[in-house]
């Protein structure tokens, strides 16, 4: 029987979000209903609200979430009612050419629930990243549920559902940061700080955090950055080279996603170094680089989608590290809030006042 729950809706482009009643259908084949316990407020949700993703309004916002499986549909074997899970927006198919080549993190046919959640009047909702978790309950594909140790707090576990995983994965999976490497991270919001943490976990010897906000640089230092550069005060490329013996960093991670910061990353890496783009550009952005420089510097230019993660592999591992005291996921949580405080959280995010606001239900 369908259920009515409270949830956060973005009704139209640029309009303030509101809490409304949403109808969640019973799960169909391959689907699950999850009772949400916590959901982080991510920049991607703000992009949906602003119409920067697409115009499929109204949106059911929220995607960086953890909770408990309530019911499952026919054919579901991955999870069962009562399982504590982190939701992911890349449920791999297991059948496409990437999956069959043993590279499921590149899956070309990720999927979501087939049924639609609606408003009480029947208006269909577009769930953010196929999840829609600023809600008491949500409907997802069962493959979007990754079972983890229930000993972890939902308010920190959910962060792996997007931003923290994206940053840690950019360092560990995409950048292949190794012991003794030098790493520069440009942009020290939630994703950039997670890249700092990932670089520290990998054993990087030098981790250089770059931003224009001293508050963010201080947070990056607390997360494990060994050096900081305020690029308002000095040229980021020159500073990174100075701090790496004149060579440039082995890996430079662009967690901003603008042409200016990508060029900084490109020229701040060592010869044969790696650039990782994990910040999300907007559709109108273009990049121009001398092709001779691309050829002559060698190395690798990579994009990192969701930290090239495989949720079934990476989520449980990172939760275990957290429970062992080796990964402080709680350091990313600035505040916990209620469902009706999401609009205010967007404002604080835009001002750079929070690392992560987390809705707790």
ROKOL-829346 format. One record per residue (C-alpha): residue number from 1; residue in three letters; chain; z, y, x. Coordinates in steps of 0.02 Angstrom, whole numbers, plus 50000, padded with zeros to 5 digits. Layout:
<rs>
  pos  code  unit     up  north   east
  NUM   Ala     A      Z      Y      X
...
</rs>
This chain:
<rs>
  pos  code  unit     up  north   east
    1   Unk     A  50000  50000  50000
    2   Unk     A  49951  50171  50068
    3   Unk     A  50093  50283  50127
    4   Unk     A  50119  50471  50120
    5   Unk     A  50189  50551  50279
    6   Unk     A  50217  50724  50352
    7   Unk     A  50093  50775  50486
    8   Unk     A  50021  50926  50578
    9   Unk     A  49849  50981  50521
   10   Unk     A  49728  51105  50600
   11   Unk     A  49638  51168  50443
   12   Unk     A  49501  51274  50523
   13   Unk     A  49440  51353  50684
   14   Unk     A  49575  51463  50760
   15   Unk     A  49688  51449  50607
   16   Unk     A  49873  51414  50632
   17   Unk     A  49921  51232  50612
   18   Unk     A  50027  51178  50465
   19   Unk     A  50132  51029  50413
   20   Unk     A  50051  50940  50266
   21   Unk     A  50060  50774  50174
   22   Unk     A  49942  50642  50243
   23   Unk     A  49894  50476  50164
   24   Unk     A  49896  50330  50287
   25   Unk     A  49806  50175  50222
   26   Unk     A  49861  49997  50254
   27   Unk     A  49787  49931  50415
   28   Unk     A  49621  49841  50399
   29   Unk     A  49553  49709  50518
   30   Unk     A  49589  49756  50699
   31   Unk     A  49700  49904  50649
   32   Unk     A  49885  49947  50659
   33   Unk     A  50002  50073  50580
   34   Unk     A  50124  50145  50706
   35   Unk     A  50285  50238  50665
   36   Unk     A  50283  50383  50788
   37   Unk     A  50443  50422  50883
   38   Unk     A  50380  50558  51000
   39   Unk     A  50218  50650  51040
   40   Unk     A  50183  50775  51179
   41   Unk     A  50096  50941  51146
   42   Unk     A  49939  50935  51254
   43   Unk     A  49808  51068  51293
   44   Unk     A  49679  50955  51212
   45   Unk     A  49767  50978  51044
   46   Unk     A  49752  51166  51066
   47   Unk     A  49568  51146  51107
   48   Unk     A  49544  51051  50944
   49   Unk     A  49634  51190  50849
   50   Unk     A  49521  51320  50931
   51   Unk     A  49363  51225  50888
   52   Unk     A  49323  51196  51073
   53   Unk     A  49299  51007  51051
   54   Unk     A  49194  51002  50892
   55   Unk     A  49199  51073  50716
   56   Unk     A  49252  50917  50618
   57   Unk     A  49394  51009  50531
   58   Unk     A  49522  50975  50467
   59   Unk     A  49599  50888  50617
   60   Unk     A  49754  50781  50620
   61   Unk     A  49825  50835  50788
   62   Unk     A  49928  50744  50919
   63   Unk     A  49882  50601  51035
   64   Unk     A  50008  50590  51179
   65   Unk     A  50125  50473  51087
   66   Unk     A  50240  50323  51082
   67   Unk     A  50317  50229  50937
   68   Unk     A  50344  50062  50851
   69   Unk     A  50211  49955  50770
   70   Unk     A  50250  49942  50584
   71   Unk     A  50108  49836  50515
   72   Unk     A  49948  49758  50581
   73   Unk     A  49786  49705  50500
   74   Unk     A  49693  49540  50505
   75   Unk     A  49643  49473  50674
   76   Unk     A  49765  49577  50775
   77   Unk     A  49841  49480  50919
   78   Unk     A  49876  49616  51048
   79   Unk     A  50033  49681  50962
   80   Unk     A  50151  49634  50821
   81   Unk     A  50267  49729  50704
   82   Unk     A  50419  49789  50800
   83   Unk     A  50330  49811  50967
   84   Unk     A  50365  49974  51059
   85   Unk     A  50197  50046  51113
   86   Unk     A  50113  50193  51197
   87   Unk     A  49954  50249  51111
   88   Unk     A  49795  50270  51212
   89   Unk     A  49628  50348  51167
   90   Unk     A  49520  50227  51268
   91   Unk     A  49534  50058  51182
   92   Unk     A  49414  49952  51285
   93   Unk     A  49291  49836  51199
   94   Unk     A  49284  49694  51325
   95   Unk     A  49099  49668  51289
   96   Unk     A  48999  49814  51360
   97   Unk     A  48914  49809  51530
   98   Unk     A  49058  49902  51615
   99   Unk     A  49188  49781  51545
  100   Unk     A  49083  49629  51589
  101   Unk     A  49064  49694  51768
  102   Unk     A  49254  49699  51784
  103   Unk     A  49266  49888  51767
  104   Unk     A  49344  49909  51594
  105   Unk     A  49412  50082  51636
  106   Unk     A  49230  50139  51622
  107   Unk     A  49208  50054  51452
  108   Unk     A  49055  50124  51361
  109   Unk     A  49110  50070  51187
  110   Unk     A  49290  50122  51161
  111   Unk     A  49343  50119  50980
  112   Unk     A  49462  50190  50850
  113   Unk     A  49521  50140  50677
  114   Unk     A  49377  50123  50554
  115   Unk     A  49473  50186  50402
  116   Unk     A  49507  50370  50376
  117   Unk     A  49674  50454  50346
  118   Unk     A  49663  50590  50214
  119   Unk     A  49751  50735  50132
  120   Unk     A  49823  50700  49958
  121   Unk     A  49665  50772  49878
  122   Unk     A  49558  50645  49971
  123   Unk     A  49494  50761  50108
  124   Unk     A  49457  50654  50261
  125   Unk     A  49544  50700  50424
  126   Unk     A  49479  50690  50601
  127   Unk     A  49619  50621  50710
  128   Unk     A  49629  50702  50882
  129   Unk     A  49557  50580  51010
  130   Unk     A  49557  50448  50874
  131   Unk     A  49747  50449  50862
  132   Unk     A  49824  50593  50760
  133   Unk     A  50006  50571  50810
  134   Unk     A  50090  50733  50759
  135   Unk     A  50139  50627  50611
  136   Unk     A  50278  50516  50551
  137   Unk     A  50154  50372  50551
  138   Unk     A  49972  50352  50603
  139   Unk     A  49832  50225  50590
  140   Unk     A  49746  50169  50750
  141   Unk     A  49642  50026  50818
  142   Unk     A  49760  49891  50880
  143   Unk     A  49679  49905  51052
  144   Unk     A  49747  50082  51062
  145   Unk     A  49924  50012  51066
  146   Unk     A  49993  49964  51236
  147   Unk     A  50157  49869  51232
  148   Unk     A  50288  49927  51358
  149   Unk     A  50473  49900  51394
  150   Unk     A  50572  49970  51245
  151   Unk     A  50712  50024  51362
  152   Unk     A  50615  50183  51401
  153   Unk     A  50639  50341  51298
  154   Unk     A  50493  50376  51182
  155   Unk     A  50495  50560  51230
  156   Unk     A  50442  50518  51408
  157   Unk     A  50341  50360  51375
  158   Unk     A  50217  50451  51264
  159   Unk     A  50167  50569  51405
  160   Unk     A  50073  50426  51487
  161   Unk     A  49959  50428  51335
  162   Unk     A  49862  50575  51407
  163   Unk     A  49911  50711  51532
  164   Unk     A  50029  50622  51650
  165   Unk     A  49916  50469  51659
  166   Unk     A  49765  50580  51690
  167   Unk     A  49848  50664  51838
  168   Unk     A  49930  50511  51916
  169   Unk     A  49769  50412  51892
  170   Unk     A  49664  50551  51970
  171   Unk     A  49763  50524  52130
  172   Unk     A  49793  50336  52127
  173   Unk     A  49637  50269  52041
  174   Unk     A  49498  50396  52062
  175   Unk     A  49547  50481  52224
  176   Unk     A  49613  50322  52305
  177   Unk     A  49744  50425  52396
  178   Unk     A  49816  50320  52537
  179   Unk     A  49967  50320  52651
  180   Unk     A  49963  50466  52771
  181   Unk     A  49824  50560  52680
  182   Unk     A  49821  50746  52652
  183   Unk     A  49796  50800  52472
  184   Unk     A  49769  50968  52390
  185   Unk     A  49794  50991  52203
  186   Unk     A  49717  51146  52124
  187   Unk     A  49804  51194  51961
  188   Unk     A  49986  51148  51934
  189   Unk     A  50004  51122  51747
  190   Unk     A  50054  50953  51677
  191   Unk     A  49901  50861  51742
  192   Unk     A  49907  50944  51914
  193   Unk     A  50092  50907  51935
  194   Unk     A  50058  50727  51886
  195   Unk     A  49926  50721  52023
  196   Unk     A  50058  50783  52144
  197   Unk     A  50173  50643  52086
  198   Unk     A  50033  50516  52101
  199   Unk     A  49994  50573  52278
  200   Unk     A  50177  50556  52324
  201   Unk     A  50183  50380  52250
  202   Unk     A  50030  50335  52354
  203   Unk     A  50116  50390  52514
  204   Unk     A  50019  50550  52553
  205   Unk     A  50091  50638  52704
  206   Unk     A  50042  50814  52652
  207   Unk     A  50026  50873  52473
  208   Unk     A  49967  51053  52450
  209   Unk     A  49990  51130  52277
  210   Unk     A  49878  51278  52232
  211   Unk     A  49904  51394  52083
  212   Unk     A  49914  51578  52037
  213   Unk     A  50087  51564  51958
  214   Unk     A  50240  51553  52070
  215   Unk     A  50338  51468  51931
  216   Unk     A  50213  51327  51927
  217   Unk     A  50213  51314  52115
  218   Unk     A  50402  51298  52114
  219   Unk     A  50387  51155  51989
  220   Unk     A  50254  51071  52096
  221   Unk     A  50372  51080  52245
  222   Unk     A  50508  50997  52143
  223   Unk     A  50382  50861  52096
  224   Unk     A  50343  50822  52278
  225   Unk     A  50221  50952  52347
  226   Unk     A  50254  50981  52532
  227   Unk     A  50165  51150  52536
  228   Unk     A  50115  51281  52407
  229   Unk     A  49978  51412  52403
  230   Unk     A  49970  51558  52281
  231   Unk     A  49782  51587  52272
  232   Unk     A  49809  51763  52204
  233   Unk     A  49880  51809  52373
  234   Unk     A  49769  51712  52493
  235   Unk     A  49606  51618  52496
  236   Unk     A  49639  51440  52440
  237   Unk     A  49506  51360  52550
  238   Unk     A  49566  51448  52707
  239   Unk     A  49748  51407  52666
  240   Unk     A  49712  51221  52638
  241   Unk     A  49613  51211  52799
  242   Unk     A  49753  51299  52893
  243   Unk     A  49879  51174  52828
  244   Unk     A  49770  51027  52880
  245   Unk     A  49734  51072  53060
  246   Unk     A  49576  51166  53017
  247   Unk     A  49493  51012  52942
  248   Unk     A  49522  51017  52755
  249   Unk     A  49611  50889  52647
  250   Unk     A  49563  50707  52633
  251   Unk     A  49568  50721  52443
  252   Unk     A  49559  50879  52338
  253   Unk     A  49597  50865  52153
  254   Unk     A  49534  51001  52036
  255   Unk     A  49652  51000  51887
  256   Unk     A  49581  51162  51815
  257   Unk     A  49399  51121  51783
  258   Unk     A  49311  51286  51816
  259   Unk     A  49161  51318  51930
  260   Unk     A  49269  51430  52041
  261   Unk     A  49403  51299  52068
  262   Unk     A  49277  51159  52091
  263   Unk     A  49193  51258  52231
  264   Unk     A  49364  51284  52310
  265   Unk     A  49393  51097  52301
  266   Unk     A  49221  51060  52374
  267   Unk     A  49243  51172  52526
  268   Unk     A  49429  51134  52551
  269   Unk     A  49399  50949  52584
  270   Unk     A  49375  50871  52755
  271   Unk     A  49206  50804  52808
  272   Unk     A  49180  50642  52712
  273   Unk     A  49327  50692  52602
  274   Unk     A  49340  50664  52415
  275   Unk     A  49337  50790  52272
  276   Unk     A  49409  50732  52106
  277   Unk     A  49375  50834  51948
  278   Unk     A  49508  50797  51817
  279   Unk     A  49520  50969  51735
  280   Unk     A  49406  50978  51582
  281   Unk     A  49266  51108  51588
  282   Unk     A  49201  51194  51432
  283   Unk     A  49022  51156  51375
  284   Unk     A  48945  51319  51435
  285   Unk     A  49005  51304  51615
  286   Unk     A  48877  51271  51752
  287   Unk     A  48893  51239  51939
  288   Unk     A  48780  51288  52082
  289   Unk     A  48804  51219  52259
  290   Unk     A  48685  51219  52408
  291   Unk     A  48611  51044  52408
  292   Unk     A  48616  51043  52597
  293   Unk     A  48806  51065  52590
  294   Unk     A  48820  50920  52468
  295   Unk     A  48717  50813  52586
  296   Unk     A  48792  50875  52749
  297   Unk     A  48976  50857  52705
  298   Unk     A  48961  50677  52648
  299   Unk     A  49109  50598  52559
  300   Unk     A  49123  50580  52372
  301   Unk     A  49118  50694  52220
  302   Unk     A  49204  50607  52076
  303   Unk     A  49253  50642  51897
  304   Unk     A  49411  50564  51829
  305   Unk     A  49414  50519  51645
  306   Unk     A  49590  50480  51588
  307   Unk     A  49635  50449  51770
  308   Unk     A  49514  50300  51770
  309   Unk     A  49661  50205  51696
  310   Unk     A  49668  50036  51614
  311   Unk     A  49813  50058  51492
  312   Unk     A  49858  49873  51488
  313   Unk     A  49878  49877  51677
  314   Unk     A  49940  50052  51714
  315   Unk     A  50059  50097  51571
  316   Unk     A  50180  49951  51597
  317   Unk     A  50176  49976  51786
  318   Unk     A  50219  50161  51775
  319   Unk     A  50355  50130  51645
  320   Unk     A  50431  50000  51762
  321   Unk     A  50430  50127  51904
  322   Unk     A  50516  50252  51790
  323   Unk     A  50651  50128  51739
  324   Unk     A  50678  50085  51922
  325   Unk     A  50709  50270  51960
  326   Unk     A  50552  50286  52066
  327   Unk     A  50452  50395  51944
  328   Unk     A  50542  50534  51851
  329   Unk     A  50440  50553  51692
  330   Unk     A  50581  50656  51617
  331   Unk     A  50541  50795  51739
  332   Unk     A  50384  50833  51638
  333   Unk     A  50480  50867  51476
  334   Unk     A  50528  51051  51459
  335   Unk     A  50588  51043  51279
  336   Unk     A  50594  50933  51126
  337   Unk     A  50542  51007  50959
  338   Unk     A  50515  50965  50775
  339   Unk     A  50348  50942  50686
  340   Unk     A  50351  51117  50614
  341   Unk     A  50368  51195  50787
  342   Unk     A  50198  51143  50856
  343   Unk     A  50115  51312  50828
  344   Unk     A  50253  51399  50925
  345   Unk     A  50236  51268  51062
  346   Unk     A  50051  51312  51079
  347   Unk     A  50100  51493  51110
  348   Unk     A  50226  51443  51244
  349   Unk     A  50097  51330  51325
  350   Unk     A  49969  51472  51331
  351   Unk     A  50097  51583  51417
  352   Unk     A  50135  51450  51547
  353   Unk     A  50316  51440  51492
  354   Unk     A  50324  51250  51473
  355   Unk     A  50264  51097  51565
  356   Unk     A  50273  50989  51408
  357   Unk     A  50344  51017  51235
  358   Unk     A  50375  50850  51150
  359   Unk     A  50386  50825  50962
  360   Unk     A  50526  50703  50923
  361   Unk     A  50528  50621  50751
</rs>
